[in-house]
Amino acid sequence: MHEPPDVIFREANFEVFFVLDEGRRLNDEWRAELERRRQAFSLRQLVRREKRPRRISASELQSHLATTLRKKAHNYLERGIDAGDLDLLAFVSLKRTTLDANSHFPPPSEYVRQGWRSLSIVGPTYARVLFAHSDAPEILRSNLGRTVLFDVGAGL
């Protein structure tokens, strides 16, 4: 049986989870994309045009975490796993929406009450530590509340 954490990096104990659009299943998507690429005969067939995602506020983004984190907190409590030893890392992969990095991040009060040591989010173009208790790793505490934007370069 798998016990947390998923990744140990220096003094961090990362428990990783995905934040997806409702109804999305990554394995199905990956399988379909692999098949699409295998059937392509030209580069033109590989290019995909997607609608620009709708921008959402940080508050709306944080609400996407709620269901999964409540379930995780409940399951870990039932299994006797101390959430206070875990640094949560949410990988945000939303196809229809993207974070408005200029929006205000509300206090993550609900998640703090669940007992996690820290909570960070990583998306395709950003990363942010939402909270980190005093016993969280220094790398998380020193970046608390700072949004890092990645340079994604020019798109096709």
DRENMAR-328343 format. One record per residue: x, y, z of N, C-alpha, C, O in turn. Coordinates in pm, 1 decimal, decimal comma. Layout:
N
> n.X_n.Y_n.Z_ca.X_ca.Y_ca.Z_c.X_c.Y_c.Z_o.X_o.Y_o.Z
> X_Y_Z_X_Y_Z_X_Y_Z_X_Y_Z
...
END
This chain:
156
> n.X_n.Y_n.Z_ca.X_ca.Y_ca.Z_c.X_c.Y_c.Z_o.X_o.Y_o.Z
> 85,2_-118,7_0,0_0,0_0,0_0,0_89,2_124,3_0,0_186,0_132,4_75,7
> 56,2_218,4_-83,7_133,2_342,5_-95,9_105,8_433,7_23,5_-9,2_457,1_60,5
> 210,0_483,0_81,1_198,3_581,0_188,3_267,0_708,9_143,1_369,2_703,4_74,6
> 212,3_823,4_180,6_275,1_949,4_143,2_412,9_960,5_206,1_440,0_891,1_304,1
> 498,7_1042,5_155,2_480,3_1137,3_45,7_512,0_1075,8_-90,5_574,9_970,5_-100,5
> 465,8_1145,7_-196,2_495,8_1103,9_-333,1_640,0_1136,7_-370,0_707,0_1058,8_-437,8
> 687,6_1254,2_-324,3_822,4_1300,6_-359,4_889,2_1357,5_-234,9_830,5_1437,6_-162,1
> 1011,8_1315,1_-212,3_1091,9_1373,9_-105,5_1202,0_1454,5_-172,7_1281,3_1400,6_-249,9
> 1206,1_1583,4_-143,0_1309,3_1671,8_-198,0_1366,0_1752,8_-83,2_1297,7_1836,5_-24,2
> 1492,9_1726,3_-52,5_1557,1_1786,8_64,5_1468,5_1760,6_186,0_1439,9_1644,9_216,6
> 1424,5_1865,2_255,8_1340,7_1842,4_374,2_1191,0_1846,4_343,1_1109,6_1837,7_435,0
> 1153,5_1859,0_216,7_1011,8_1864,2_177,6_956,8_1724,0_154,1_1024,0_1637,7_97,6
> 834,5_1703,8_198,3_761,0_1579,1_177,1_638,7_1611,1_92,4_530,1_1635,6_144,9
> 657,4_1610,5_-39,6_550,5_1652,7_-129,4_450,8_1541,2_-156,7_487,3_1430,9_-197,2
> 327,0_1572,4_-133,8_215,6_1488,2_-175,0_154,2_1561,5_-294,7_101,0_1671,6_-280,4
> 162,2_1499,8_-411,6_123,4_1564,0_-536,8_-17,0_1520,2_-577,3_-52,4_1402,8_-565,9
> -95,8_1615,3_-624,2_-226,1_1579,7_-679,7_-257,6_1670,8_-797,3_-206,5_1782,3_-807,1
> -342,8_1621,2_-886,2_-380,8_1694,7_-1005,9_-510,9_1768,9_-983,6_-601,2_1719,9_-915,7
> -519,6_1888,4_-1041,8_-643,0_1965,2_-1044,0_-682,1_1973,0_-1191,5_-615,3_2038,9_-1271,2
> -791,7_1904,6_-1226,5_-835,3_1893,2_-1365,9_-973,9_1949,9_-1383,4_-1048,2_1967,1_-1286,7
> -1008,8_1979,3_-1508,7_-1145,5_2017,4_-1540,4_-1235,9_1900,0_-1505,5_-1195,4_1784,1_-1514,7
> -1358,5_1931,1_-1465,6_-1452,9_1825,7_-1430,2_-1472,1_1729,7_-1548,1_-1492,1_1771,8_-1662,0
> -1465,5_1601,7_-1518,1_-1487,2_1499,4_-1620,3_-1363,9_1459,4_-1699,0_-1368,3_1362,4_-1774,5
> -1253,6_1532,1_-1683,1_-1130,6_1496,9_-1756,5_-1063,4_1376,7_-1694,4_-1060,2_1361,4_-1572,3
> -1009,9_1291,7_-1779,9_-934,1_1174,8_-1735,8_-803,9_1174,2_-1812,9_-801,8_1151,5_-1933,9
> -692,8_1200,0_-1740,1_-563,2_1216,0_-1805,7_-521,6_1093,7_-1886,3_-475,1_1109,1_-1999,2
> -536,3_975,0_-1833,7_-493,5_856,5_-1907,8_-567,6_843,5_-2040,4_-507,3_807,9_-2141,7
> -696,9_871,7_-2041,0_-774,2_867,1_-2165,3_-724,3_971,9_-2263,8_-710,7_944,6_-2383,0
> -697,1_1093,1_-2213,0_-645,5_1200,7_-2298,9_-510,9_1162,7_-2358,9_-488,2_1180,4_-2478,6
> -421,9_1110,6_-2275,5_-287,9_1074,9_-2322,5_-295,3_965,3_-2427,9_-224,4_969,9_-2528,4
> -381,7_866,6_-2404,3_-398,3_757,4_-2500,2_-449,7_810,0_-2634,2_-398,7_772,8_-2739,8
> -550,3_896,2_-2629,2_-608,5_953,9_-2751,4_-505,4_1039,6_-2824,8_-497,6_1035,7_-2947,6
> -426,4_1116,9_-2750,0_-324,6_1201,9_-2812,8_-215,1_1116,8_-2876,3_-168,0_1148,8_-2985,4
> -175,1_1011,9_-2811,7_-74,9_921,7_-2868,3_-126,5_862,6_-3000,0_-53,3_857,0_-3098,8
> -250,4_819,6_-3000,7_-309,4_762,6_-3121,7_-317,3_867,7_-3233,0_-287,6_838,1_-3348,7
> -357,1_989,9_-3197,9_-365,2_1099,1_-3295,9_-229,0_1123,8_-3359,2_-218,6_1141,3_-3480,6
> -125,4_1125,1_-3277,4_9,7_1149,1_-3328,4_59,6_1033,3_-3412,9_126,5_1054,4_-3514,0
> 28,0_913,1_-3372,9_70,7_796,9_-3450,7_6,0_793,1_-3588,5_66,1_742,7_-3683,4
> -113,7_844,7_-3600,6_-186,2_841,4_-3727,6_-154,0_959,9_-3818,9_-197,3_962,9_-3934,1
> -78,3_1057,3_-3768,1_-45,0_1174,6_-3848,3_58,5_1138,5_-3955,6_150,6_1060,3_-3932,1
> 40,1_1198,1_-4074,2_133,8_1177,0_-4185,0_216,2_1301,6_-4215,3_309,8_1297,1_-4295,1
> 180,5_1413,5_-4150,6_253,4_1538,0_-4176,4_255,8_1622,6_-4048,9_180,2_1599,0_-3954,6
> 345,2_1721,6_-4049,3_350,8_1813,0_-3935,1_220,8_1891,4_-3921,1_176,4_1920,5_-3810,0
> 160,9_1924,7_-4033,1_35,6_2001,1_-4032,7_-73,2_1926,1_-3953,9_-155,2_1987,7_-3885,9
> -72,5_1794,6_-3963,9_-172,0_1714,7_-3891,4_-144,1_1711,3_-3740,4_-232,9_1680,0_-3661,2
> -23,7_1742,8_-3702,6_9,9_1742,9_-3560,2_-28,1_1873,1_-3489,6_-47,8_1874,4_-3368,1
> -38,5_1982,1_-3565,2_-71,6_2111,6_-3505,7_-218,5_2111,6_-3463,8_-307,1_2071,6_-3539,4
> -241,2_2158,2_-3340,2_-379,1_2169,0_-3290,5_-408,1_2311,7_-3253,6_-328,0_2376,9_-3186,6
> -519,1_2359,5_-3295,7_-564,2_2494,0_-3260,0_-667,5_2480,1_-3148,3_-768,6_2411,6_-3163,6
> -640,7_2545,3_-3037,8_-733,6_2539,5_-2924,5_-781,0_2680,3_-2892,8_-707,8_2778,0_-2909,0
> -905,0_2688,3_-2847,3_-957,0_2818,3_-2806,1_-877,6_2869,0_-2687,0_-832,7_2791,8_-2602,3
> -861,6_2999,8_-2682,6_-791,7_3061,0_-2570,4_-873,2_3037,1_-2443,0_-994,2_3059,9_-2441,5
> -807,4_2991,4_-2336,7_-882,0_2963,9_-2212,5_-933,1_3092,0_-2146,9_-873,6_3198,9_-2160,6
> -1043,7_3078,8_-2076,0_-1103,5_3190,4_-2002,1_-1019,1_3214,7_-1877,4_-976,6_3119,9_-1811,5
> -994,8_3340,8_-1845,2_-916,3_3375,8_-1726,1_-1005,8_3367,6_-1603,0_-1119,5_3414,6_-1603,6
> -951,9_3306,8_-1497,2_-1025,2_3298,1_-1371,1_-942,0_3360,3_-1260,1_-819,4_3367,1_-1267,9
> -1010,9_3404,8_-1158,0_-942,9_3467,4_-1044,1_-874,1_3361,6_-959,0_-903,9_3242,6_-968,7
> -782,4_3407,0_-876,4_-713,6_3317,9_-783,9_-813,0_3252,9_-688,7_-796,5_3137,0_-650,7
> -915,0_3326,8_-650,5_-1017,7_3273,0_-562,0_-1089,8_3155,5_-628,5_-1112,8_3052,3_-565,5
> -1124,9_3171,9_-755,3_-1191,7_3064,6_-828,5_-1097,8_2945,2_-846,1_-1140,3_2830,1_-836,2
> -971,4_2972,9_-871,9_-874,1_2864,6_-885,1_-863,7_2786,4_-754,4_-865,2_2663,3_-754,9
> -853,2_2858,4_-642,4_-844,0_2791,7_-512,9_-966,0_2706,0_-484,8_-955,3_2602,4_-419,2
> -1082,3_2748,2_-534,0_-1203,2_2668,1_-510,3_-1195,7_2533,9_-583,0_-1260,8_2438,1_-541,4
> -1116,9_2525,2_-691,5_-1097,6_2398,3_-761,8_-1022,6_2297,3_-674,7_-1032,5_2176,7_-697,5
> -948,2_2345,4_-575,8_-871,8_2257,0_-487,4_-959,2_2194,4_-378,9_-926,7_2088,0_-326,1
> -1068,7_2260,0_-346,3_-1145,6_2227,6_-226,6_-1189,6_2082,0_-217,0_-1161,6_2016,9_-116,4
> -1256,8_2029,4_-317,5_-1310,8_1893,6_-310,1_-1201,4_1791,2_-287,0_-1212,6_1706,3_-198,7
> -1095,3_1799,2_-366,5_-985,9_1703,3_-354,8_-920,0_1712,3_-217,2_-891,7_1609,9_-155,1
> -895,6_1834,3_-169,6_-826,5_1849,2_-41,2_-912,6_1803,5_75,8_-860,9_1746,7_172,0
> -1042,0_1827,4_69,0_-1129,9_1778,0_175,8_-1125,8_1625,4_180,7_-1116,2_1565,2_287,7
> -1133,3_1564,4_62,2_-1131,4_1418,4_53,8_-998,0_1363,3_104,4_-995,6_1266,4_180,3
> -886,5_1425,0_62,3_-753,8_1381,4_106,9_-740,8_1394,3_258,9_-693,5_1302,0_325,2
> -782,4_1507,3_313,4_-772,3_1529,3_458,0_-851,6_1422,4_533,2_-803,6_1367,4_632,4
> -971,1_1393,5_486,7_-1055,5_1292,3_550,6_-991,2_1153,7_541,7_-984,1_1081,6_641,2
> -944,2_1117,0_421,6_-882,6_985,1_401,7_-756,5_968,1_485,5_-734,8_862,0_544,1
> -673,4_1071,4_491,6_-549,1_1061,4_566,6_-578,3_1051,1_716,1_-512,0_976,1_787,6
> -676,4_1125,6_762,4_-715,2_1118,6_903,3_-761,4_976,7_937,1_-721,8_921,1_1039,5
> -845,3_918,2_851,1_-893,5_781,1_872,6_-780,0_679,1_874,1_-786,1_580,0_947,0
> -677,1_703,2_794,1_-564,1_610,4_785,1_-455,8_640,6_889,0_-354,6_570,7_895,0
> -476,5_743,5_970,1_-380,2_777,0_1073,8_-254,4_844,6_1021,9_-150,0_839,6_1086,9
> -263,3_908,0_905,1_-148,3_978,3_846,3_-154,1_1124,5_890,7_-257,3_1190,1_876,4
> -44,2_1174,5_944,1_-38,0_1311,3_993,2_-18,0_1409,0_877,9_89,6_1414,5_818,3
> -121,8_1485,8_846,8_-114,2_1585,1_738,8_-10,7_1693,0_769,5_40,2_1757,7_677,9
> 20,8_1713,0_897,1_118,2_1814,0_937,0_259,9_1782,7_893,5_348,4_1867,4_905,2
> 282,8_1662,2_843,5_414,6_1623,8_792,0_423,1_1636,9_640,5_527,8_1610,1_581,6
> 312,8_1678,2_576,7_306,7_1676,8_430,2_299,6_1816,7_370,4_232,5_1905,9_422,2
> 371,3_1832,6_259,2_370,1_1955,8_179,9_292,3_1923,7_52,9_341,4_1852,3_-34,6
> 171,8_1976,2_43,3_88,8_1947,3_-72,9_134,1_2027,7_-193,1_169,8_2145,0_-181,9
> 131,9_1962,4_-308,2_168,5_2026,7_-433,8_59,2_1995,7_-534,4_44,3_1881,9_-578,9
> -16,6_2097,8_-569,5_-127,1_2081,3_-664,1_-78,5_2117,8_-803,8_-37,8_2231,3_-828,7
> -83,1_2020,7_-894,5_-50,6_2049,1_-1034,1_-180,6_2083,7_-1104,2_-266,6_1997,6_-1122,6
> -195,2_2210,3_-1143,7_-318,4_2260,0_-1202,5_-310,7_2245,3_-1354,3_-225,5_2305,6_-1419,5
> -400,2_2164,8_-1409,0_-406,0_2141,6_-1552,8_-549,9_2159,9_-1598,8_-623,9_2063,3_-1617,2
> -587,5_2285,5_-1617,0_-723,5_2318,5_-1661,2_-718,2_2359,4_-1807,6_-642,6_2449,5_-1843,9
> -797,4_2294,5_-1891,8_-794,0_2324,3_-2035,7_-876,8_2446,8_-2072,1_-839,2_2523,1_-2161,1
> -987,2_2465,7_-2005,0_-1080,3_2571,3_-2042,7_-1057,0_2703,6_-1971,4_-1112,3_2806,8_-2009,5
> -972,7_2699,0_-1865,2_-948,7_2820,2_-1787,0_-800,9_2833,5_-1753,4_-726,0_2735,8_-1754,1
> -760,7_2956,6_-1724,1_-623,2_2984,1_-1682,3_-625,6_3091,1_-1573,5_-718,3_3171,8_-1566,8
> -525,4_3091,0_-1490,2_-518,4_3185,7_-1379,5_-494,5_3327,9_-1428,7_-407,6_3351,8_-1512,6
> -572,1_3421,7_-1375,9_-543,1_3563,5_-1393,3_-442,1_3597,6_-1283,8_-479,1_3619,2_-1168,5
> -315,6_3602,0_-1320,8_-207,2_3619,5_-1223,1_-213,2_3753,8_-1151,6_-146,1_3772,2_-1050,0
> -292,4_3848,2_-1202,8_-304,9_3978,1_-1138,1_-416,4_3981,5_-1034,6_-436,3_4083,5_-968,6
> -488,9_3871,8_-1019,5_-598,8_3869,7_-923,4_-545,7_3844,5_-782,2_-434,6_3794,8_-763,7
> -626,6_3879,3_-685,0_-590,4_3867,3_-543,4_-610,8_3723,7_-494,9_-715,3_3663,6_-519,7
> -510,9_3669,5_-426,1_-522,4_3537,3_-365,3_-583,9_3552,6_-226,3_-526,0_3619,4_-140,6
> -699,3_3492,4_-203,0_-758,6_3501,6_-69,5_-682,9_3413,0_28,9_-609,5_3323,4_-12,9
> -699,6_3436,6_157,7_-633,5_3349,4_255,6_-682,6_3205,2_238,0_-802,5_3182,9_221,1
> -592,5_3108,3_241,8_-631,7_2968,6_223,2_-678,4_2904,6_354,4_-637,6_2793,1_387,2
> -762,6_2974,2_428,2_-800,5_2935,4_564,1_-848,3_2791,0_575,9_-805,7_2718,4_665,7
> -936,5_2749,4_485,6_-991,2_2613,2_493,7_-879,5_2509,1_487,9_-881,7_2410,8_562,0
> -783,0_2530,9_400,4_-676,0_2433,8_382,1_-579,3_2434,1_500,2_-525,6_2329,6_537,0
> -557,4_2550,1_558,7_-472,0_2560,2_676,7_-535,5_2479,2_790,1_-466,0_2406,3_861,0
> -668,2_2491,9_807,2_-739,8_2419,5_913,6_-733,7_2267,8_894,2_-748,1_2192,9_990,8
> -712,6_2221,7_770,4_-705,5_2077,9_746,2_-576,7_2016,7_801,6_-566,5_1894,6_814,1
> -479,0_2100,4_834,5_-360,3_2052,4_902,7_-237,5_2026,9_817,2_-137,1_1977,9_869,0
> -241,5_2058,0_688,4_-124,8_2036,5_602,4_-10,2_2127,1_646,5_-33,5_2234,0_702,8
> 112,1_2085,0_621,3_228,6_2166,9_656,7_243,7_2284,0_560,3_281,2_2394,1_600,7
> 214,3_2259,8_432,4_219,4_2367,0_332,9_132,2_2326,9_214,4_95,1_2210,6_198,5
> 100,8_2426,1_131,8_24,4_2402,1_9,4_78,4_2493,6_-99,4_84,8_2615,4_-83,1
> 117,3_2431,9_-211,0_168,2_2506,2_-326,6_89,1_2464,2_-449,4_35,8_2353,4_-456,0
> 82,3_2554,4_-546,5_18,9_2522,0_-674,1_119,8_2547,3_-786,1_199,0_2641,4_-780,9
> 114,6_2461,4_-886,7_197,0_2477,1_-1005,6_105,6_2458,1_-1124,9_34,1_2358,4_-1134,7
> 108,6_2554,3_-1215,1_31,8_2544,6_-1338,7_126,9_2549,9_-1456,1_248,5_2553,0_-1437,5
> 73,5_2551,1_-1575,7_160,2_2552,2_-1693,4_247,3_2677,5_-1704,9_353,6_2673,9_-1766,9
> 202,0_2788,8_-1644,9_276,8_2913,6_-1659,2_306,4_2983,3_-1526,5_352,1_3097,6_-1526,5
> 281,6_2917,5_-1414,5_298,4_2983,9_-1285,1_321,3_2882,3_-1173,4_295,6_2762,9_-1188,4
> 370,4_2933,9_-1061,4_382,8_2856,1_-937,5_362,6_2953,1_-822,0_396,8_3070,9_-832,0
> 306,6_2902,6_-711,8_284,2_2987,6_-594,1_272,8_2899,4_-470,1_210,0_2793,6_-473,5
> 333,5_2943,6_-361,9_315,8_2879,7_-232,5_199,6_2952,5_-164,6_210,3_3070,6_-131,8
> 88,4_2881,3_-143,7_-30,8_2943,3_-84,3_-16,5_2960,4_66,5_-57,6_3062,3_122,0
> 41,6_2861,0_132,2_73,8_2876,8_272,6_184,1_2779,7_310,6_202,7_2675,8_247,2
> 256,3_2815,5_414,5_362,9_2731,0_467,6_376,9_2762,9_615,4_403,9_2877,2_652,5
> 358,6_2662,1_699,7_374,4_2681,5_844,0_521,5_2701,1_878,4_609,5_2681,0_794,8
> 546,2_2740,1_1000,9_683,3_2770,2_1042,9_775,9_2648,9_1037,7_897,8_2665,3_1031,5
> 720,7_2527,2_1040,1_805,7_2407,9_1032,5_816,9_2353,4_889,5_875,7_2247,5_867,7
> 760,4_2425,8_792,8_771,3_2386,3_651,8_914,3_2412,5_603,8_986,3_2492,0_664,2
> 955,0_2346,6_496,7_1090,0_2369,2_442,8_1114,3_2516,3_408,4_1023,9_2588,1_365,6
> 1238,1_2558,2_428,4_1277,4_2697,5_404,3_1244,0_2742,9_262,7_1198,9_2855,7_243,1
> 1265,6_2656,9_164,4_1238,8_2695,6_25,2_1092,4_2733,9_5,1_1062,3_2820,3_-77,2
> 1001,9_2671,6_78,2_860,0_2705,2_68,5_828,4_2831,0_149,0_757,0_2919,4_101,6
> 881,6_2838,8_270,0_855,7_2957,6_353,3_909,6_3083,8_287,6_844,7_3188,2_292,7
> 1026,9_3076,1_226,3_1087,5_3196,2_166,5_1015,3_3240,8_39,8_1033,7_3354,0_-4,9
> 934,4_3154,5_-17,9_858,2_3191,2_-138,1_709,2_3206,9_-111,2_630,0_3219,5_-204,6
> 671,6_3206,2_13,7_532,2_3218,7_53,4_468,9_3345,2_-4,5_520,9_3455,5_12,6
> 356,4_3327,4_-73,1_281,6_3441,3_-125,4_338,0_3504,0_-251,1_286,4_3605,4_-298,1
> 442,4_3446,1_-306,1_506,1_3500,2_-426,3_464,2_3415,8_-546,3_483,0_3294,1_-547,0
> 407,4_3480,8_-647,3_370,7_3409,6_-769,6_486,5_3419,8_-867,5_531,3_3529,3_-901,5
> 534,0_3305,1_-912,2_639,9_3299,4_-1012,4_574,4_3269,8_-1145,7_503,5_3170,1_-1160,2
> 598,1_3356,8_-1243,8_545,0_3335,6_-1378,0_654,3_3280,7_-1466,7_765,4_3333,7_-1470,2
> 622,5_3173,9_-1538,7_719,7_3111,8_-1628,0_710,0_3176,1_-1764,5_600,7_3209,7_-1810,1
> 822,1_3193,5_-1829,2_825,3_3243,5_-1966,7_800,1_3125,1_-2057,7_885,4_3037,5_-2072,5
> 682,2_3122,8_-2119,0_646,9_3009,2_-2203,8_689,3_3031,0_-2348,2_670,6_2942,6_-2431,8
> 745,4_3145,6_-2378,7_793,9_3170,4_-2514,0_681,3_3189,7_-2614,0_564,4_3201,2_-2577,2
> 717,9_3192,9_-2738,6_620,7_3213,3_-2844,8_546,2_3084,4_-2873,9_605,5_2976,7_-2878,3
> 416,5_3096,3_-2893,6_334,3_2980,1_-2926,3_330,4_2957,0_-3075,3_364,6_3045,5_-3153,8
> 289,1_2839,3_-3113,9_276,4_2807,2_-3257,1_151,1_2864,3_-3314,9_124,4_2847,0_-3433,8
END
